[in-house]
Amino acid sequence: MSAALPTSSREWHLVARPHGWPKAEDFALREVPVTAPAEGRILVRNLHFSVDPYMRGRMNDVKSYTPPFKLDHPMEGGAVGEVIASGAEGFAVGDHVLHGLGWREYAEVPAGNAVKVDASLAPLSAYLGVLGMTGLTAYAGLFEVASFKEGDAVFVSGAAGAVGSQVGQLARIKGASRVIGSAGSAEKVKLLVEEYGFDAAFNYKDGPVAEQLRKAAPDGIDVYFDNVGGEHLEAAISSFNVHGRATICGMIAQYNATEPTPGPRNLALVIGKRLRLQGMLVADHTDLQGQFVQDVAGWLASGDLKYRETVVDGIENGFDAFLGLLRGENTGKMIVSLG
């Protein structure tokens, strides 16, 4: 155990279920007492926590692959921090750990739910992004779910985000014939081509996605990594070559919709082109974790793989960071830093 512990911690609670776009009054930043960790648990001072698109779904009271956030309870999500008190074997004060109790300053974490991370391998925030859940999503989604092979032409939507930017670079590193990305601003398009090495990129706000994709991929595409859904998925189905594969990872375009959203109008093409559209959840691919960290740490060290983070300082700005993410204001991983 360690000496003086903080007496209180601020944490974000969901107080109402958002209808459509989340509003400030759906959330409350509350102060709660901090106590020494019980046996088998550790007390962590969070240094960074993650805000991710999937969290919008957990704000709805619907059955899904993860239970909804409870009202008047702290929300959850990836976080990395420093152990300040330990009631568990194998964890010492000063250790850095990755765990799932974000959206708060201090977290009492069951030891079984914490993983030690090495701050000498990469900055701690990287374990929430490029070396974390979003990184593994990109790696498993491209290599396992989409069965990527050398020579494939790859299209990525949401390509300047944490997952999409990594997918495009992994495809390039592994020998894609062409990598195309779509993003929501001229700055992001420039970043994709100049920094991440995409062969082509376009701003989906500049015109119909199908037309822009046809121009960017005149010979068609073999793999589509979908973070957006909607018009992008329809465009990809049109541009697919025979035996094309899509990893359906996210549909951020419709997370805040209050009416049912129309599906692609060209699904009949799936038959003649013998397409495979497969949904993915990163939790199904934890067996790849060791290989993923080894590969990605190597590509980071060699400079082949680059990443960006958008960092928002201060727990009081947690809701604003989440809303900014849903609006596409981030480049790369959106992180709230508690410094």
C-alpha positions as CSV (number, residue, x, y, z in Angstrom):
1,M,0.0,0.0,0.0
2,S,1.1,3.6,-0.5
3,A,0.9,6.6,1.7
4,A,-1.6,9.5,1.4
5,L,-4.3,8.8,-1.1
6,P,-6.6,11.4,-2.7
7,T,-9.9,11.9,-1.0
8,S,-12.1,12.4,-4.0
9,S,-12.2,11.7,-7.8
10,R,-14.3,13.3,-10.5
11,E,-16.1,11.0,-12.9
12,W,-18.5,11.3,-15.8
13,H,-22.0,9.8,-15.3
14,L,-24.7,9.2,-17.9
15,V,-27.8,10.8,-16.5
16,A,-30.2,10.5,-19.5
17,R,-30.2,8.4,-22.6
18,P,-29.5,10.6,-25.6
19,H,-32.0,10.8,-28.4
20,G,-30.1,11.6,-31.6
21,W,-27.0,13.7,-31.0
22,P,-25.8,13.6,-27.3
23,K,-26.5,16.8,-25.3
24,A,-24.5,18.2,-22.4
25,E,-27.5,17.7,-20.1
26,D,-27.4,13.9,-20.7
27,F,-24.1,13.8,-18.7
28,A,-22.9,15.0,-15.4
29,L,-19.3,15.3,-14.0
30,R,-19.6,14.2,-10.3
31,E,-17.2,14.1,-7.4
32,V,-17.0,10.8,-5.5
33,P,-14.9,9.6,-2.5
34,V,-11.7,7.6,-3.1
35,T,-10.9,4.7,-0.8
36,A,-8.0,2.3,-0.5
37,P,-8.2,-0.7,-2.9
38,A,-9.8,-3.9,-1.6
39,E,-7.9,-7.2,-1.7
40,G,-7.2,-8.2,-5.3
41,R,-7.7,-4.7,-6.6
42,I,-5.5,-1.7,-7.5
43,L,-6.1,2.0,-7.3
44,V,-5.0,3.7,-10.5
45,R,-4.6,7.4,-11.2
46,N,-5.7,7.7,-14.8
47,L,-3.3,9.6,-17.1
48,H,-5.3,9.3,-20.4
49,F,-8.6,7.8,-21.3
50,S,-10.1,7.0,-24.7
51,V,-13.3,8.2,-26.3
52,D,-14.5,6.0,-29.1
53,P,-17.5,5.8,-31.5
54,Y,-18.8,2.5,-30.1
55,M,-19.6,4.3,-26.8
56,R,-22.5,6.1,-28.5
57,G,-24.3,2.7,-28.8
58,R,-23.7,1.9,-25.2
59,M,-25.7,5.1,-24.3
60,N,-28.9,3.5,-25.7
61,D,-30.9,1.1,-23.6
62,V,-30.8,-1.8,-26.1
63,K,-29.4,-5.3,-26.1
64,S,-26.0,-5.4,-27.9
65,Y,-22.7,-7.0,-27.8
66,T,-21.7,-5.0,-24.7
67,P,-24.3,-4.0,-22.0
68,P,-25.5,-0.4,-22.1
69,F,-24.0,2.2,-19.7
70,K,-26.1,2.4,-16.5
71,L,-27.7,5.7,-15.7
72,D,-26.2,7.6,-12.7
73,H,-23.1,5.4,-12.9
74,P,-19.6,6.2,-14.2
75,M,-19.2,5.4,-17.9
76,E,-16.4,3.0,-19.0
77,G,-13.8,2.9,-21.7
78,G,-10.1,2.3,-22.2
79,A,-7.7,4.1,-19.9
80,V,-4.0,4.0,-19.0
81,G,-2.6,5.2,-15.7
82,E,-0.3,4.7,-12.8
83,V,-0.9,2.4,-9.8
84,I,-0.9,4.6,-6.7
85,A,-2.0,1.8,-4.2
86,S,-2.1,-2.0,-4.6
87,G,-4.0,-4.7,-2.8
88,A,-3.0,-7.2,-5.5
89,E,0.0,-9.5,-6.0
90,G,2.0,-8.7,-9.0
91,F,1.2,-5.0,-9.1
92,A,3.4,-2.4,-7.4
93,V,3.0,1.4,-6.8
94,G,4.4,3.1,-9.9
95,D,3.5,0.4,-12.4
96,H,1.7,1.6,-15.5
97,V,-1.5,-0.3,-16.5
98,L,-4.1,-0.4,-19.2
99,H,-7.7,-1.1,-18.1
100,G,-11.3,-0.4,-18.9
101,L,-12.4,2.1,-16.3
102,G,-12.0,5.4,-18.1
103,W,-14.1,8.6,-17.9
104,R,-12.7,9.2,-14.3
105,E,-9.7,10.5,-12.5
106,Y,-9.1,7.6,-10.2
107,A,-10.2,4.0,-10.8
108,E,-10.3,1.0,-8.4
109,V,-9.6,-1.8,-10.8
110,P,-9.8,-5.6,-10.3
111,A,-6.2,-6.9,-10.9
112,G,-7.5,-9.4,-13.4
113,N,-8.8,-6.5,-15.6
114,A,-5.5,-4.6,-15.7
115,V,-2.6,-5.2,-18.0
116,K,0.9,-3.8,-17.4
117,V,2.3,-1.6,-20.2
118,D,5.8,-0.5,-20.9
119,A,6.3,3.2,-21.2
120,S,9.7,2.7,-22.7
121,L,8.3,0.9,-25.8
122,A,5.9,3.8,-26.7
123,P,4.2,6.8,-25.1
124,L,1.5,5.6,-22.7
125,S,-1.3,7.1,-24.8
126,A,-0.3,4.9,-27.7
127,Y,-1.7,1.9,-25.8
128,L,-5.1,3.4,-26.3
129,G,-4.6,3.8,-30.0
130,V,-1.9,2.5,-32.3
131,L,-0.8,-0.3,-29.9
132,G,-4.3,-0.7,-28.3
133,M,-7.8,-1.6,-29.2
134,T,-8.1,0.6,-32.3
135,G,-4.7,-0.8,-33.6
136,L,-5.8,-4.4,-33.0
137,T,-9.1,-3.6,-34.8
138,A,-7.2,-2.4,-37.8
139,Y,-4.8,-5.3,-37.8
140,A,-7.4,-8.1,-37.3
141,G,-9.9,-6.4,-39.5
142,L,-7.6,-6.2,-42.5
143,F,-5.5,-9.4,-42.2
144,E,-8.0,-11.8,-40.7
145,V,-11.5,-10.6,-41.5
146,A,-10.9,-9.2,-44.9
147,S,-8.3,-11.9,-45.8
148,F,-6.0,-9.2,-47.3
149,K,-3.3,-10.5,-49.7
150,E,-0.5,-8.8,-51.5
151,G,-1.7,-7.0,-54.6
152,D,-5.2,-6.2,-53.3
153,A,-6.6,-2.7,-53.9
154,V,-7.9,-1.4,-50.6
155,F,-10.5,1.3,-49.9
156,V,-10.9,2.7,-46.3
157,S,-13.6,5.1,-45.1
158,G,-13.0,7.3,-42.1
159,A,-9.4,6.9,-43.2
160,A,-8.0,9.7,-41.0
161,G,-9.4,8.2,-37.9
162,A,-7.5,6.0,-35.4
163,V,-8.6,2.7,-37.1
164,G,-8.7,3.8,-40.7
165,S,-5.3,5.5,-40.8
166,Q,-3.7,2.4,-39.5
167,V,-5.6,0.1,-41.9
168,G,-4.3,2.0,-44.9
169,Q,-0.7,2.0,-43.7
170,L,-0.8,-1.7,-42.9
171,A,-2.1,-2.4,-46.4
172,R,0.7,-0.3,-47.9
173,I,3.4,-2.0,-45.7
174,K,2.1,-5.5,-46.8
175,G,2.1,-4.8,-50.5
176,A,-1.4,-3.5,-51.6
177,S,-1.5,-2.5,-55.3
178,R,-3.4,0.7,-54.3
179,V,-4.7,2.2,-51.1
180,I,-7.6,4.8,-51.3
181,G,-9.0,6.7,-48.3
182,S,-12.0,9.0,-47.8
183,A,-12.1,11.7,-45.1
184,G,-14.1,14.8,-44.3
185,S,-11.7,17.7,-44.9
186,A,-9.0,18.8,-47.3
187,E,-6.4,18.8,-44.5
188,K,-7.2,15.1,-43.7
189,V,-7.0,14.2,-47.4
190,K,-3.6,15.8,-47.6
191,L,-2.4,13.9,-44.5
192,L,-3.5,10.6,-45.9
193,V,-1.5,11.0,-49.1
194,E,1.5,13.0,-47.8
195,E,2.1,11.4,-44.4
196,Y,0.4,8.0,-44.4
197,G,1.4,7.0,-48.0
198,F,-2.1,6.4,-49.4
199,D,-2.1,6.4,-53.2
200,A,-5.2,8.4,-53.4
201,A,-7.7,10.1,-51.1
202,F,-10.8,12.3,-51.4
203,N,-13.1,14.4,-49.3
204,Y,-16.5,12.7,-49.3
205,K,-18.2,16.2,-48.9
206,D,-16.9,17.2,-52.3
207,G,-19.4,15.1,-54.3
208,P,-21.0,11.7,-54.6
209,V,-18.8,9.0,-53.0
210,A,-19.4,6.5,-55.8
211,E,-18.1,8.9,-58.5
212,Q,-15.1,10.0,-56.4
213,L,-14.2,6.3,-55.6
214,R,-14.5,5.3,-59.3
215,K,-12.0,8.1,-60.2
216,A,-9.6,7.1,-57.4
217,A,-9.8,3.4,-58.1
218,P,-10.4,3.0,-61.9
219,D,-9.5,-0.7,-61.8
220,G,-11.9,-1.4,-58.9
221,I,-11.2,-2.5,-55.3
222,D,-10.7,-5.9,-53.7
223,V,-11.0,-4.9,-50.0
224,Y,-13.2,-2.3,-48.3
225,F,-12.7,-1.4,-44.6
226,D,-16.0,0.2,-43.5
227,N,-16.0,2.6,-40.6
228,V,-18.9,4.7,-41.9
229,G,-21.7,2.7,-43.6
230,G,-24.4,4.4,-45.7
231,E,-23.3,6.0,-49.0
232,H,-19.7,4.7,-48.6
233,L,-20.8,1.1,-48.4
234,E,-23.0,1.5,-51.4
235,A,-20.1,3.0,-53.4
236,A,-17.7,0.2,-52.4
237,I,-20.2,-2.5,-53.5
238,S,-20.3,-0.7,-56.9
239,S,-16.5,-0.5,-57.2
240,F,-15.8,-4.1,-56.0
241,N,-14.0,-6.6,-58.2
242,V,-15.2,-10.2,-58.2
243,H,-14.6,-11.9,-54.8
244,G,-14.2,-8.5,-53.0
245,R,-14.3,-8.6,-49.2
246,A,-15.6,-5.9,-46.8
247,T,-14.9,-5.7,-43.1
248,I,-17.8,-3.9,-41.6
249,C,-16.2,-2.3,-38.5
250,G,-18.4,0.8,-37.8
251,M,-21.2,2.9,-39.2
252,I,-20.6,6.3,-37.6
253,A,-22.7,8.0,-40.3
254,Q,-25.9,6.6,-38.6
255,Y,-25.0,6.3,-34.9
256,N,-27.1,9.4,-34.1
257,A,-29.9,8.8,-36.5
258,T,-33.4,8.9,-35.0
259,E,-35.1,7.3,-38.0
260,P,-34.1,4.0,-39.7
261,T,-31.4,4.6,-42.2
262,P,-31.7,3.1,-45.7
263,G,-29.4,0.3,-46.7
264,P,-27.3,0.1,-49.8
265,R,-29.6,0.0,-52.9
266,N,-27.2,-2.2,-54.9
267,L,-27.0,-5.3,-52.7
268,A,-28.0,-7.5,-55.7
269,L,-24.4,-6.9,-56.9
270,V,-23.2,-9.1,-54.0
271,I,-24.5,-12.2,-55.9
272,G,-22.8,-11.7,-59.3
273,K,-19.6,-10.4,-57.8
274,R,-19.6,-13.1,-55.1
275,L,-18.8,-10.5,-52.4
276,R,-18.2,-11.2,-48.7
277,L,-19.4,-8.6,-46.3
278,Q,-18.4,-9.5,-42.7
279,G,-19.0,-7.7,-39.5
280,M,-16.2,-7.6,-36.9
281,L,-15.7,-7.0,-33.2
282,V,-12.2,-6.7,-31.9
283,A,-13.0,-8.9,-28.9
284,D,-13.1,-11.9,-31.2
285,H,-9.5,-11.5,-32.1
286,T,-7.5,-11.3,-28.8
287,D,-5.5,-14.4,-29.9
288,L,-3.7,-12.0,-32.3
289,Q,-2.6,-9.6,-29.5
290,G,1.0,-10.9,-29.2
291,Q,1.7,-11.0,-32.9
292,F,0.0,-7.6,-33.3
293,V,2.1,-5.8,-30.7
294,Q,5.3,-7.4,-32.0
295,D,4.6,-6.4,-35.6
296,V,3.3,-2.9,-34.9
297,A,6.0,-2.0,-32.4
298,G,8.5,-3.0,-35.2
299,W,6.8,-0.8,-37.8
300,L,6.6,2.1,-35.4
301,A,10.4,1.8,-34.6
302,S,11.3,1.6,-38.3
303,G,9.2,4.6,-39.1
304,D,7.0,2.6,-41.6
305,L,3.9,3.3,-39.5
306,K,3.0,6.8,-38.3
307,Y,0.1,7.9,-36.1
308,R,-1.6,11.0,-34.9
309,E,-3.5,11.7,-31.7
310,T,-5.9,14.5,-31.0
311,V,-5.5,15.2,-27.3
312,V,-8.0,17.1,-25.2
313,D,-6.7,18.2,-21.8
314,G,-8.8,18.0,-18.6
315,I,-11.5,15.6,-17.4
316,E,-14.0,18.5,-17.5
317,N,-13.7,18.4,-21.3
318,G,-14.5,14.7,-21.6
319,F,-18.0,15.2,-23.0
320,D,-16.8,17.8,-25.5
321,A,-14.0,15.4,-26.7
322,F,-16.6,12.7,-27.3
323,L,-18.9,15.0,-29.2
324,G,-16.0,16.3,-31.3
325,L,-15.2,12.7,-32.2
326,L,-18.7,12.0,-33.4
327,R,-18.5,15.2,-35.5
328,G,-15.1,14.1,-37.0
329,E,-13.1,16.9,-35.4
330,N,-10.3,14.5,-34.5
331,T,-7.3,13.4,-36.6
332,G,-6.2,9.9,-35.4
333,K,-7.1,8.7,-31.9
334,M,-9.1,11.0,-29.7
335,I,-7.7,11.0,-26.2
336,V,-8.6,12.9,-23.0
337,S,-5.4,13.6,-21.0
338,L,-5.6,14.1,-17.3
339,G,-1.9,15.1,-17.1
